Amino acid sequence: MNYKKGSDTKEVILRGSKEFFLENGFHAATYRKLGAYLEINPNLISYHFSSKKVLAETVLTDYFVAESRLLREHMEEAFSPMLKYAAQNRIHYKILASDEKLLRFYADVVSSDFLRDVFFSIPGIQDLHMDFFEYYGLEKKYPVAYYSAMETASECEIVKFFQPSLYEDDQFLDFVGSIYPVFLGVPEEEIEKAFRQAKDICERIDVKEFSFCRHVRGSNEPGINKCKKAAVFVQLKQRLFGFWFCCGRPKGR
């Protein structure tokens, strides 16, 4: 792979790493293999990214930034935190459902426990989560780190069970999208309204516009049958509700 020396090298490594991860999987990647793929000395990779963990966190942050960028292009400026959150959740799973290679990469990175380390470093994420309290007049009962742990732990469980066909299941999407706002105490009518609006927004978005990595995408296999999908959903709900109640569901909800 041709590249310019100097400031462009880090960007080339980052872009090539995304391609390598999607084609070969994250767990199989080593700096030696990445170096061979990029046709550069592996020491150059370790110079710019001190470890595979640092590289993975950088790639994962880029992934979330690309998701947010795609959504901003299709949303008006004036929207509630709940609508933005609901739309981000829906487009997130729509993108994962559209590309099996991308889903595999994301699941690999999340299972490696990197999500927790990068979640609140993603531009706009912390502001969005804090906006809930001011916008709806909610009481912030716990430290910020607690809400981050709640969100990332839920996502890790969801990704373990996620299948592309689940994106077509509104009940699944509404359930996973309601865990955090219900935990905060967002009014139920606000949640339901945001879900309806988010569905309309995301139906107009073509995931081919997703700019994280524009090279050839993997083909999807046929969706799982209804019985299997129901079993997956039930198992996921049991695990998440267990986690949720251990954290302490708000009284009266």
PEHU-V731500 format. One record per helix or strand of 3 or more residues. SS is the DSSP state (alpha for helix, beta for strand). FROM is the first residue (numbers start at 1). TO is the last residue. If there is no record, write none. Layout:
# PEHU-V731500
ss:SS from:FROM to:TO
ss:SS from:FROM to:TO
This chain:
# PEHU-V731500
ss:alpha from:8 to:24
ss:alpha from:31 to:38
ss:alpha from:42 to:48
ss:alpha from:52 to:72
ss:alpha from:81 to:98
ss:alpha from:100 to:111
ss:alpha from:115 to:121
ss:alpha from:125 to:136
ss:alpha from:144 to:161
ss:alpha from:164 to:168
ss:alpha from:170 to:184
ss:alpha from:188 to:203
ss:alpha from:207 to:209
ss:alpha from:226 to:247
